Amino acid sequence: MKSLLTFAPLVLSTLVASRSFLFAPDQQTLVDSSTPVPGDNPLDFCSDPDDFILTIENVDLSPNPPEKGKDLQIKAKGNFTEKVEQDAYINLSVKYGLITLLNTKADLCEQMKQVNETCPLSGAKDFTKEVALPKEIPPGTYTVLADVYTKDDVKITCLKATVHF
């Protein structure tokens, strides 16, 4: 569980298999307001990333999309435009279809230790991490939301993903 929470904003959210748009032949096209995360990944920002403290330059996944039973390599690069102190946190939600599997709040600084980073977080960051995905992942649709805040409730970043296994 600890490893799962560590990479919530990146690892869990990387499990997106596709993005979709809805088109109705006799109706107006619904516009997809999502903003993709740069790099070889299927991630989206929850809202305008210009308002976030963390500027994500790129996130690359291999393989993309992730496959159950295989190792997932994550390469991420970004820049903290403001110092992020202790007590920053991640609100993480994972759903399987309509069923909530996980809804938790985790300490961001504790989780960053698993990628050899410590708080305060500031400036450019670059890391590579490998995560083993179990082959026993049940088939279905998973939705992940990782919303990250400073101790003063200022948004650091927000990522969302949907994956189909």
Summary of the structure (lengths in Angstrom):
residues: 165
radius of gyration: 15.8
end to end distance: 20.1
largest distance: 53.7
contacts: 479
relative contact order: 0.26
helix: 12%
strand: 45%
